[in-house]
């Protein structure tokens, strides 16, 4: 099968969306399928307002159409709701192609936190974006329940995994100069991660924040006693996890929290609020051998997690295999008409060659219903 994945999130970003796509791509290709990823690096792009590390494709419709046609896909999956996702959605709709989408990120909450746009408006737009999809892939049961409450349809539960060969306890981890215990957050340093809820805690030892993001500089100035580091690859990330004593995850909005699984795979217990994401990651743990502590009092959770055994953490992560995640992904895909895969794409509907002008496909300017 030839699969085309369209995503607005890609390297050099290191985030959960990128990690999921890369891991699923690796497993799907190992199973004998061909995957084409269409991402912002192939397009003219500009920095995203308020988050310069993210690049947004500019007027991508014409080139995206050429790339999709060249791939001759058997299935199209749209991973994100940005400019590339909008352009791919519009193209599939015009051609009458089925496609799948994914709900990786609580986009409405993130937009609200940055702009103040009401959640009701954003969820109306999300219903509009995902409504034509044959299936909407959702990473956790609690998120699926929430989206049903928000009246999204055609939802498909699709959990995530962790590469336990890369993320493993690492001998000789660094940061030996920091007083113990060491409490770590690793991930995107952005307002939606709620980092002050961690950094304001009165905890013994040291705190460390690993990652990049738009809030990094301001938080460094605000919390001069916190060690900020920027790991540049997966091995460096694994060393950060292995050096710490507790992984503290203050986010209230993550749909899953892939970093929680990565930390556990490195034998690092986790502390978090009892919200969607952390609850899903820890849902099937052995109560006699806990791997994390969820509490509305994050300080209490962090201190309690210090007493947890690293061995069950690693054992829990080993149960989350990317091969199983890739199988669910393949089962969810919607096959395209046979003539597309055979290289005879349908004749453009009225004005498709000009529709790129600029841009019912790019900006999807139509009434939100």
LUMRO-950629 format. One record per residue (C-alpha): residue number from 1; x, y, z; residue in three letters. Coordinates in Angstrom, 3 decimals. Layout:
N
  num        px        py        pz  residuo
  NUM         X         Y         Z      Ala
...
//
This chain:
369
  num        px        py        pz  residuo
    1     0.000     0.000     0.000      Unk
    2     1.166     3.536    -0.796      Unk
    3     0.252     5.937     2.015      Unk
    4     0.484     9.724     1.909      Unk
    5     0.742    11.477     5.297      Unk
    6     0.281    15.263     5.305      Unk
    7     1.572    17.090     8.386      Unk
    8     2.264    20.674     9.414      Unk
    9     4.579    19.423    12.192      Unk
   10     7.974    18.015    11.257      Unk
   11    11.676    18.178    11.947      Unk
   12    13.572    20.091    13.229      Unk
   13    10.710    20.181    15.741      Unk
   14    10.849    17.373    18.276      Unk
   15     7.338    16.989    19.636      Unk
   16     4.733    14.317    20.135      Unk
   17     3.180    14.678    16.677      Unk
   18     6.529    14.318    14.931      Unk
   19     7.514    11.403    17.139      Unk
   20     4.269     9.552    16.420      Unk
   21     4.480    10.040    12.650      Unk
   22     8.137     9.002    12.493      Unk
   23     7.557     5.909    14.624      Unk
   24     4.448     4.789    12.747      Unk
   25     6.175     5.433     9.416      Unk
   26     9.097     3.245    10.454      Unk
   27     6.824     0.362    11.480      Unk
   28     4.555     0.665     8.443      Unk
   29     7.513     0.661     6.058      Unk
   30     9.014    -2.330     7.883      Unk
   31     5.739    -4.140     7.136      Unk
   32     6.284    -3.558     3.405      Unk
   33     4.219    -0.424     2.764      Unk
   34     5.427     2.791     1.130      Unk
   35     4.953     6.073     3.009      Unk
   36     5.289     9.592     1.595      Unk
   37     5.343    12.386     4.202      Unk
   38     4.393    15.836     2.890      Unk
   39     5.679    18.415     5.381      Unk
   40     6.546    22.139     5.555      Unk
   41    10.180    21.681     4.509      Unk
   42     9.046    21.198     0.916      Unk
   43     7.280    24.588     0.802      Unk
   44     7.855    28.287     1.220      Unk
   45     7.094    28.827     4.888      Unk
   46     6.928    31.492     7.585      Unk
   47     7.288    31.276    11.378      Unk
   48     4.073    30.709    13.266      Unk
   49     3.017    33.831    15.207      Unk
   50     3.884    33.478    18.922      Unk
   51     5.808    30.232    18.203      Unk
   52     8.677    30.865    15.790      Unk
   53    10.054    27.330    15.995      Unk
   54     7.021    26.113    14.038      Unk
   55     7.051    26.857    10.298      Unk
   56     3.767    27.247     8.397      Unk
   57     3.571    26.574     4.669      Unk
   58     2.469    29.545     2.555      Unk
   59    -0.047    28.968    -0.272      Unk
   60     0.819    25.259    -0.525      Unk
   61    -2.140    23.981    -2.569      Unk
   62    -0.608    23.744    -6.046      Unk
   63     2.638    22.068    -4.953      Unk
   64     0.825    19.829    -2.494      Unk
   65    -1.432    18.612    -5.305      Unk
   66     1.619    17.777    -7.431      Unk
   67     3.276    15.899    -4.576      Unk
   68     0.154    13.884    -3.809      Unk
   69    -0.369    13.021    -7.469      Unk
   70     3.273    11.949    -7.778      Unk
   71     2.851     9.641    -4.777      Unk
   72    -0.145     7.863    -6.393      Unk
   73    -1.492     7.014    -2.927      Unk
   74    -3.776     4.197    -1.935      Unk
   75    -4.721     6.217     1.159      Unk
   76    -4.323     9.778     2.451      Unk
   77    -3.946    10.634     6.125      Unk
   78    -4.047    14.268     7.333      Unk
   79    -2.207    14.535    10.653      Unk
   80    -2.682    18.220    11.516      Unk
   81    -5.140    21.077    11.115      Unk
   82    -2.645    23.662     9.749      Unk
   83    -2.191    25.083     6.224      Unk
   84    -1.015    21.772     4.727      Unk
   85    -3.825    19.881     6.426      Unk
   86    -6.353    22.385     5.112      Unk
   87    -4.983    22.180     1.577      Unk
   88    -5.007    18.362     1.604      Unk
   89    -8.532    18.299     3.025      Unk
   90    -9.792    20.650     0.316      Unk
   91    -8.107    18.625    -2.445      Unk
   92    -9.573    15.338    -1.211      Unk
   93   -13.032    16.887    -0.925      Unk
   94   -12.918    18.308    -4.458      Unk
   95   -11.863    14.948    -5.878      Unk
   96   -14.277    12.929    -3.791      Unk
   97   -11.448    11.028    -2.112      Unk
   98   -11.935     9.494     1.347      Unk
   99    -9.296    10.411     3.920      Unk
  100    -8.518    10.065     7.596      Unk
  101    -7.455    12.742    10.087      Unk
  102    -5.921    12.736    13.570      Unk
  103    -6.569    14.689    16.737      Unk
  104    -3.065    14.821    18.190      Unk
  105    -3.298    18.119    20.049      Unk
  106    -5.858    20.074    22.045      Unk
  107    -5.707    22.788    19.419      Unk
  108    -8.758    24.724    20.727      Unk
  109    -7.276    25.031    24.228      Unk
  110    -3.894    26.070    22.826      Unk
  111    -5.416    28.771    20.630      Unk
  112    -7.520    30.016    23.535      Unk
  113    -4.471    30.243    25.803      Unk
  114    -2.608    32.316    23.199      Unk
  115    -5.392    34.475    21.765      Unk
  116    -8.433    34.329    24.038      Unk
  117   -10.657    32.950    21.256      Unk
  118   -13.661    31.215    22.921      Unk
  119   -13.443    27.436    23.123      Unk
  120   -16.925    27.057    21.627      Unk
  121   -15.784    28.794    18.438      Unk
  122   -12.676    26.663    18.160      Unk
  123   -14.533    23.401    18.694      Unk
  124   -17.072    24.442    16.049      Unk
  125   -14.157    24.870    13.685      Unk
  126   -12.690    21.495    14.708      Unk
  127   -16.015    19.793    13.991      Unk
  128   -15.989    21.488    10.596      Unk
  129   -12.411    20.407     9.829      Unk
  130   -12.794    16.761    10.852      Unk
  131   -16.402    16.189     9.725      Unk
  132   -15.530    14.909     6.184      Unk
  133   -12.956    12.407     7.515      Unk
  134   -13.817     8.737     7.288      Unk
  135   -12.146     8.291    10.673      Unk
  136   -10.615    10.703    13.182      Unk
  137    -7.738     8.988    15.004      Unk
  138    -7.660     9.878    18.723      Unk
  139    -4.760     8.883    21.018      Unk
  140    -6.554     8.187    24.304      Unk
  141    -9.889     6.955    25.627      Unk
  142   -10.499    10.014    27.797      Unk
  143    -9.853    12.339    24.855      Unk
  144   -12.243    10.305    22.713      Unk
  145   -14.938    10.678    25.380      Unk
  146   -14.333    14.426    25.539      Unk
  147   -14.527    14.797    21.743      Unk
  148   -17.784    12.871    21.656      Unk
  149   -19.124    15.322    24.198      Unk
  150   -17.971    18.096    21.855      Unk
  151   -19.986    16.404    19.055      Unk
  152   -17.100    15.185    16.898      Unk
  153   -17.930    11.992    15.035      Unk
  154   -16.242     8.991    13.365      Unk
  155   -13.678     8.734    16.182      Unk
  156   -11.161     5.866    16.188      Unk
  157    -9.163     5.028    19.309      Unk
  158    -5.470     4.929    18.410      Unk
  159    -3.039     4.733    21.291      Unk
  160     0.670     5.620    21.096      Unk
  161     3.842     3.734    21.897      Unk
  162     7.483     4.223    22.788      Unk
  163    10.784     3.042    21.284      Unk
  164    12.226     1.154    24.218      Unk
  165    15.511     0.562    22.381      Unk
  166    16.167     4.307    22.244      Unk
  167    14.517     5.239    25.533      Unk
  168    16.157     3.054    28.153      Unk
  169    18.044     3.516    31.419      Unk
  170    21.384     5.078    30.481      Unk
  171    24.513     4.505    32.520      Unk
  172    26.701     7.454    33.394      Unk
  173    24.009    10.081    32.879      Unk
  174    25.219    13.632    33.376      Unk
  175    24.132    16.556    35.633      Unk
  176    26.004    15.137    38.617      Unk
  177    26.698    18.728    39.711      Unk
  178    23.038    19.312    40.592      Unk
  179    21.856    18.713    44.167      Unk
  180    19.609    15.667    44.513      Unk
  181    16.834    14.779    44.090      Unk
  182    16.463    16.035    40.513      Unk
  183    12.943    16.816    39.266      Unk
  184    12.672    17.026    35.471      Unk
  185    10.264    18.386    32.898      Unk
  186    11.067    17.579    29.266      Unk
  187     9.035    18.756    26.305      Unk
  188     7.840    21.823    24.462      Unk
  189     8.403    24.946    26.564      Unk
  190     5.146    26.720    25.822      Unk
  191     2.307    28.331    27.737      Unk
  192     0.000    25.317    27.302      Unk
  193     2.432    23.097    29.243      Unk
  194     1.610    24.999    32.456      Unk
  195     5.256    24.976    33.560      Unk
  196     4.921    27.505    36.421      Unk
  197     2.790    24.916    38.219      Unk
  198     5.980    22.845    38.431      Unk
  199     8.590    25.573    38.716      Unk
  200     6.776    27.338    41.588      Unk
  201     6.765    24.176    43.733      Unk
  202     8.779    24.107    46.935      Unk
  203    10.804    20.930    46.324      Unk
  204    14.107    19.674    47.697      Unk
  205    17.127    19.287    45.446      Unk
  206    17.014    20.680    41.908      Unk
  207    14.627    21.318    39.021      Unk
  208    15.537    20.940    35.366      Unk
  209    13.638    21.865    32.188      Unk
  210    14.742    20.248    28.917      Unk
  211    13.506    21.400    25.530      Unk
  212    12.782    24.421    23.368      Unk
  213     9.787    26.650    22.804      Unk
  214     8.512    30.208    22.855      Unk
  215     8.434    30.480    26.659      Unk
  216    11.999    29.317    27.238      Unk
  217    13.707    32.722    27.504      Unk
  218    11.041    34.286    29.716      Unk
  219    11.004    31.281    32.064      Unk
  220    14.792    31.294    32.295      Unk
  221    14.674    34.912    33.428      Unk
  222    11.819    34.224    35.847      Unk
  223    13.404    31.094    37.384      Unk
  224    17.183    31.626    37.516      Unk
  225    17.635    28.719    39.936      Unk
  226    16.288    26.168    37.426      Unk
  227    18.657    24.367    35.043      Unk
  228    17.521    24.736    31.417      Unk
  229    19.024    22.377    28.836      Unk
  230    18.424    21.709    25.162      Unk
  231    19.024    18.059    24.196      Unk
  232    19.744    17.785    20.483      Unk
  233    18.855    14.147    19.785      Unk
  234    17.062    11.143    21.238      Unk
  235    20.153     9.811    22.997      Unk
  236    20.578    13.145    24.791      Unk
  237    16.900    13.084    25.729      Unk
  238    17.276     9.577    27.162      Unk
  239    20.251    10.785    29.223      Unk
  240    18.103    13.571    30.687      Unk
  241    15.443    11.085    31.735      Unk
  242    18.032     8.709    33.179      Unk
  243    19.718    11.471    35.182      Unk
  244    16.528    12.534    36.951      Unk
  245    14.718    11.113    39.970      Unk
  246    11.138    12.139    39.063      Unk
  247     9.520    13.328    35.839      Unk
  248     7.058    16.119    36.656      Unk
  249     4.368    16.733    34.035      Unk
  250     2.274    19.832    34.859      Unk
  251     0.262    19.988    31.619      Unk
  252    -3.525    20.050    31.888      Unk
  253    -4.224    19.864    28.155      Unk
  254    -2.206    17.044    26.542      Unk
  255    -4.196    14.408    24.703      Unk
  256    -1.736    11.663    25.662      Unk
  257     1.670    12.793    26.914      Unk
  258     4.135    10.697    24.932      Unk
  259     6.984    12.018    27.108      Unk
  260     5.438    10.171    30.052      Unk
  261     6.002     6.852    28.289      Unk
  262     9.528     7.888    27.296      Unk
  263    10.342     8.740    30.919      Unk
  264     8.921     5.439    32.163      Unk
  265    10.922     3.544    29.534      Unk
  266    14.050     5.079    31.083      Unk
  267    12.967     3.868    34.529      Unk
  268    11.842     7.318    35.664      Unk
  269     8.668     7.559    37.828      Unk
  270     6.213    10.298    36.900      Unk
  271     4.167    12.866    38.812      Unk
  272     1.251    14.675    37.205      Unk
  273    -2.196    16.095    37.693      Unk
  274    -5.077    13.546    37.445      Unk
  275    -6.212    14.696    33.994      Unk
  276    -6.599    13.169    30.526      Unk
  277    -3.225    12.154    29.162      Unk
  278    -1.525    11.109    32.399      Unk
  279    -4.614     9.120    33.401      Unk
  280    -4.545     7.265    30.075      Unk
  281    -0.827     6.510    30.208      Unk
  282    -1.118     5.109    33.745      Unk
  283    -4.563     3.531    33.349      Unk
  284    -3.472    -0.104    33.109      Unk
  285    -0.612    -0.075    35.613      Unk
  286    -0.285    -2.666    38.362      Unk
  287    -1.646    -1.075    41.589      Unk
  288     0.808    -3.154    43.604      Unk
  289     3.740    -1.764    41.614      Unk
  290     2.890     1.876    40.826      Unk
  291     4.928     3.806    38.255      Unk
  292     3.552     7.277    38.880      Unk
  293     1.510     9.456    41.193      Unk
  294    -1.435    11.590    40.065      Unk
  295    -2.650    14.229    42.485      Unk
  296    -4.257    17.665    42.364      Unk
  297    -1.423    18.640    44.721      Unk
  298     1.506    18.390    42.302      Unk
  299     4.082    18.850    45.061      Unk
  300     2.612    15.927    46.959      Unk
  301     2.692    13.823    43.785      Unk
  302     6.334    14.718    43.043      Unk
  303     7.502    13.861    46.549      Unk
  304     5.556    10.594    46.614      Unk
  305     7.000     9.556    43.241      Unk
  306    10.498     9.689    44.743      Unk
  307     9.738     6.455    46.599      Unk
  308     8.727     4.466    43.482      Unk
  309    10.787     1.599    42.074      Unk
  310    12.250     2.231    38.575      Unk
  311    11.862    -1.426    37.475      Unk
  312     8.041    -1.425    37.120      Unk
  313     8.323     1.867    35.201      Unk
  314    10.412     0.191    32.523      Unk
  315     8.175    -2.903    32.532      Unk
  316     5.075    -0.769    31.953      Unk
  317     6.649     1.029    28.993      Unk
  318     7.653    -2.274    27.379      Unk
  319     3.944    -3.088    26.981      Unk
  320     3.429    -0.123    24.615      Unk
  321     4.699    -1.335    21.277      Unk
  322     4.790     0.850    18.145      Unk
  323     4.106    -2.181    15.926      Unk
  324     0.633    -2.516    17.470      Unk
  325     0.051     1.233    17.015      Unk
  326     1.021     0.953    13.337      Unk
  327    -1.411    -1.945    12.853      Unk
  328    -4.264     0.174    14.228      Unk
  329    -3.222     2.994    11.899      Unk
  330    -3.368     0.714     8.850      Unk
  331    -6.771    -0.613     9.886      Unk
  332    -8.128     2.930    10.146      Unk
  333    -7.063     4.088     6.674      Unk
  334    -9.676     4.691     3.971      Unk
  335    -8.687     3.206     0.569      Unk
  336    -8.805     5.556    -2.419      Unk
  337   -10.404     4.630    -5.750      Unk
  338    -8.275     2.085    -7.628      Unk
  339    -7.648     4.450   -10.554      Unk
  340    -5.749     6.847    -8.265      Unk
  341    -3.209     4.254    -7.173      Unk
  342    -2.869     3.098   -10.790      Unk
  343    -1.741     6.588   -11.741      Unk
  344    -4.856     7.912   -13.441      Unk
  345    -5.936    10.643   -11.079      Unk
  346    -9.393    12.032   -11.826      Unk
  347    -9.779    14.959   -14.143      Unk
  348    -9.777    18.165   -12.073      Unk
  349   -13.216    19.420   -11.259      Unk
  350   -14.195    22.809   -12.550      Unk
  351   -11.247    25.134   -12.107      Unk
  352    -9.121    22.849    -9.903      Unk
  353    -5.960    23.950   -11.654      Unk
  354    -6.866    27.526   -10.811      Unk
  355    -8.400    26.799    -7.442      Unk
  356    -4.990    27.119    -5.899      Unk
  357    -5.550    30.788    -6.407      Unk
  358    -4.786    31.225    -3.472      Unk
  359    -6.888    29.839    -1.729      Unk
  360   -10.000    28.122    -0.930      Unk
  361    -7.590    25.221    -0.518      Unk
  362    -5.090    27.030     1.663      Unk
  363    -7.346    28.901     4.025      Unk
  364   -10.547    26.839     3.609      Unk
  365   -12.738    29.924     3.588      Unk
  366   -16.162    28.474     3.880      Unk
  367   -18.936    28.748     6.404      Unk
  368   -18.281    26.863     9.654      Unk
  369   -21.239    24.652    10.201      Unk
//
